Amino acid sequence: MRKNCETHKKGLQIQSVPIAKIPGKLQHASFGIPGGKGLFSPIYRALKNPGKLVIITAALRSVLQDWRTLVQHLGKHPTPVQLLVTEYPIFLQYTDACKLGAGGVITPGLEDIQYWVWQYEWPLDIQRELVSATNRKGRLTINDLELAGLVLGWLVLEYVVADLTFKHVGMFCDNTSAVAWAYKGSTSISIAAARLLRLLSIRQRIRQASSLLPMNIAGKDNAAMADIPSRAFKNGEFFHAKEDIVSFFNSTFPLPQGLSWKEFKVPEKLASRVISCLRGEQLQMESLYKLPKLGKGIGKIGQGIASNATQIHSSQAIHHVNAPSSSPLLPPELGPALTVEEIKLRFKRSRMRSRPSPRPANWLENVVPSTKVREHTFFPSNV
């Protein structure tokens, strides 16, 4: 790669290199490198400026170092094919975010797990940075916060599900930009979103989880459950739910077969990863590879439509319940009611996006369209 050094006004040297072809090569490589698609945002942002030479900034240098780390790791750890194909989601999560905070629920997909609800209130400096009609100079948009809620939901999932190896996760969000960013893995618009996508992508790689399936959901459908924990931080419609979110969910969204909701209380040391991204900070790869250990008491659990919830000590392991059936997981009038058939229907298109074109497994079974001798062929015909 040709390099050209230019002298900065203050005497610093900045390396400039033509990297117009690098994104295409990395895009091709990223299909076989889980976590790679979350590392394109700084590259796309750099290429937005016209000209053949691109200044290697600190952000661009950092992302190229990240790529080197992934490629070197790939040399010793080949990618399992299970990480490259998309299947129907094993677990489902619904997330939402607003100016005050974020929240979500985790429910079974094709496998049953404990039903979880979580919520987190944004720090005041994050709330003040939200762009609004009265705050035009803010650094963050609602799209950034919605994506932050989705990423925080993923981190919560890592703690409540012991094993995510080769597991497919479906995540519903009513913000189209956040869903599009999460699916593509990159953005050239928002620095905060770029940081969040890097965090999300690397964490999926660390847990060896299969392709994430982000899906857009209509706001009226998401409002039933995901909106409640995210909007319970101010005096309003859902404010009373904040005092005991488990009892509220057990009474408002009763679960079948005596099951009950459980709360995951998001600790600050876990949320700090997401908050740092929203503040525009570049996290070191080491902090992405290792999440903080949490205490045993991580939430509350109720006893099916009980009015009072008790504090318990729980481990990260999940006790599986009965296999999913074709009956709705929740009453249709209370929340997203997805049967196994509905899950397959909703995620059919996402599953097909990563599938190769159908062809015979044995190349000898390929149907030859014609045996007629063609002229000007490089290899002589055997006919």
N, C-alpha and C positions, 0 to 999 in steps of 0.2 A: 504494500500500500504506500503510495507516494505521500510524503509529508512535507509541509512547508511551514516554517516558523516565522511568526510575525512578532514584532516588538511592541508591547503595550506602552501606553504613555507613561506609566509609572515604572517602567523598566522590567515588568514581568513578561515572560514569553508565553504565548498562547499557541498551541499547536492547531493547525488547520489542515483538515484532510478531506478529500472527496469521498463521501460515503454514500452516494446516491444508490449504489447497487447493494449495499449491505442489508437494507430492510428485506429485499426480495430473497436473498440467500438465507437470512435468519428466519423469515416466514416459512420457507421450505423446510428448514431444520426443525422448526418449532412443532411440526406435526408429530415428531417422534420424541420431543423433549417436554414432558409434563412440567408445567410452571413457566414455560418459555413465553407463552402468549401474554403474560402479564408484564413483560419487560420491554414492550415496544413504545410506550407512551413518550418517553424522552426523545427517542429517535424520530418519531413522527413530528413531534413539536419542533425539533431542530430543523427538519426538512421543510417546514412551512415557509421558511425564509428563502427567497430566490437566490440563485447563484450556485456555482458548482462546488464551492468550498464551504464547509460547515465548521464553525468554531466548536471545538471540543470543550464544552463547559464541564463543571463539576458533576452535574446531573448526568450528562452524556457519558462521561468517563466512568461514573459509578455503574451505570446500566451495562456498559460493555464489560466491566469487570464481573458483574453478575452473570453475564452470558458465558464468560470464560469459566466461571465456577461450575455452571450447569453442564457445559460441554465436557469439562474434565471429569466431572462426576459420571457422566454418561459413558465415558470410556471404560469405567470399571463396573458400572451397574446398568446393564442393558434394560431398556424400557419394556415391561410386561405389556402384552397386547391388550390386556384388560383395561389398561389406562387410556387406551386410544379410541375405544369404541363407546358409543352411547347406548345405554339400555334404559329401561323404565326405572324411575326412582325408588330406592328402597325406603328412604325417609323423605318427609315433606316439611317445609318450614314456610311460614308466612311472616313477612317483616314489614314494618312501617316506621317512618320517622317524621318528625316535625321540628319546629324551632326549639321546643322544650326538651325533647328526648327521643328515644327509639325504643321499640319493643317488638316482640314477636312470639309466635307459638311454634312448637315442634310437634308433629303428629306422625303416625305411621304412614308408610307408603305401601309397598308390597310386603313389608315385614312389620310386625308389631313392635313398638317400643313404648316406653313411658310417655305420657302426654306432658309436655313442658310449656311453661309460660315464663317470659323474662322481660325486664324493662330496665332502662338506664336513662338517667337525666343528664343532658349535656352540661358541661361546665359553662359558667357565665360568659367566658371569653368567646366560646364557640357560638353561643346564642347571640352575642352582640355582633358577630361577623356575618350573620345571615342577611343576604340582600333582600330588601323589601321596599315597599313604596315609601317608607319613611327612613330607610337606610340604604341609599344608593351606593355608598362607598364600601359596602361589605365585601369580603373576599370569598364567601361561601354562598352557594345557591342551594335551593332545596334539593336539587339533583345530587349534590355532594352529600348532603345529610342522609338522603334515602340510600345512597350507595354505602355510606358508613354504617347505616342500620343493617344492611344486608351482610356486610363483612363482619360486623359484630355478632350477628346471628350465626355466622359460620363458626366463629371462635367459640360461642356457647355450645354449638353442636359438638365441637371437638371434645368438650369436657363431659358432656352427658352421654356420648356414645363411645364406648371403650375402643372399638375397632371400626375404622372407616376404610380399611384396605379393600380396594376394588369396589367400594360401595358408590352407588349413584345417588345424588341428592338433588331433589327438586326444590327450588326456592321461588316463591311467589312474591311479587312486589307490584304496587300499583303505579310506580314511576317508570315511564318508558325509557327515559335516558339511563337510569341506573341499571335497568335490565339489559339494555343494549350494550352498555359499557361492560357489564359482567360477562355477557356472552362473548363479545369480541375480545375482551381482556385489555383494551387500550383506549386511550383518548388523547387527542392533541389539544383539547380545550381547557381542561382543569388540572392544575398541578396537584391539588388535594386528591382528586379522583385517581390520578396516575399513581400516587403513593398507595392508595387503598387497593388498587388492582394488583399492584406488586405484592402487597401483603397477602391478599386473597390467593393469588396464584401460587406463591411459595408455600403457603400453609397447605394447600391441596396436595402439592408435591410431597411435602414432608409426611403427611398422613397417608400417602399412596391412594388417595381417593380418586375414583374415576371421574369422567367429565361432569362438571357441574351443569345443571339444567336450570338456568334462570328463566322464569316465565312471567309475562305481564298478566296482571289480573285486574279486572275492573274495580274501581274504588269502592263501589257499593258492595262488592263481594268481600273485599278485604276489610271493610269497615266493621264487619261483624265481630272479628276477634283481634286482628293485628293492630288495629287503630286504638283499641282500648288501653293496652299497657303503655303505648307511646304518648298518649294524650291525657294521662291521668295525673299529670304533674301540676295542673292548674285547676282552680275552682271552676268546675263546669260539669258537663254531662257525665264524665267518667271519673271525677275527682274522688268519689267515695270508694272506688275500686282500689286505689293506691294503698289504703290502710291494710287491706287483706286481699290481695289479688287472687289467692288460691280459693278462698271462700266465694269470692265473686264469680270466678270461673266455674266452680263446682255447682253453683246455684243457677247461673245463667246459661252455661253450656254443659249440662249433665252428660256424662259419658256412659256408654252401655256396659253391661255386665259388671257393675260395681267398681269400675275403674275410676280414678280421680286424677285431677291435675296436680302438678308439682311445680314449684317455683325454683328457678335458678337465679340467685342473686349475683349480679355481675360485679365482681370486685374491681376496684380502681386499677390494680396492677395488671389486670387483663385488658380493661378498656383503654389503658394508656397507649397501647399499640395503635388503636384506631384514632384516639385523640391526637397523637403525634402526627399522624398522616393528615388530619384535618388542619393542623397548624402549619402544614407544609414542611415538616421536618423529614429528613432522609434517614430512615432507620437502617442500622447496620444489619448485614445479612445474619450475623450471629443472633440478634434479637428476634429475627423472623424464624429462625430454625428452632428456637426453644421458647416455649411459653412458660409463664410462672406456675409454680405448684400452688394449688389452692388447699384450704383447710377442708375438714370433713363436713362441716355444716354448710351446705351450699343452698339450702332452700327449705321450703315448706311443702308438706303433702297433706291433702285432706282425705276424708273417708266418704267418697261418693256423695255429693250434694249435702255435705255436712256444713253446719253453720260456723263451726270453729275449726281452725287448722292448728296442728301441733308442730313444734320444731323437732326435726329429726337429724340424725347424722347419717350421711349417705356416702357411698363410694362412687367412683366414676363408672363402675360397671353397671350395665343396665340389665334388669331382669325381664326377659322377654315374656310376653303374655301370649294369648292364643293367636293362631295364625289369622291373617285378615280374611274376611269373608266378603260376599258380594253385597252385604247390607251397608247402608251409609254409616260413615264413622261418626257423624254428628247429625242431629236433626236439621233438615234443609232450611228451616226458617231461622235457625240460630247461627249458622256458620257454614263455611265451605264443606259440603258433604260429598266426598269423593269415594266412590266405590272403586274396586280394583279395575273394573271395566272403564270407569271414567278416567282413572289415572292413565291407563294405556291410551285412551282416546286423546287426552290433552297433550300427552308427551309423544305421540306418534310422530309428529312432524320433526321435533327435535331429535328424535332417535334416528330418523331417516337421513338427517343432514350429514351425519358422520359415517354413513354406510357406503361401502364401495358398490359399484354397479354389479349386479348379479352376473356371474359367469361360472362355467363348469369348474369344479375343483381340479380336474385333470386336464391339462392342456390338450391331450389327445382327443378329448371329447368335444373340442371346439369344432363347430360346423364350418367347413370351408365353403365360402359362397360360390366359388367357381374354380374349375380345373383347367380353364382355357389358358394357353401359353400367352404371356404378356410380353410385348416387345420392350426393349430398352431396360430390362431389369438387370440389376447389378449381379445378382446370383443367378446362374443358369438353372432353368427349370428341369425337374426330373421327369416330366411328362413327355 
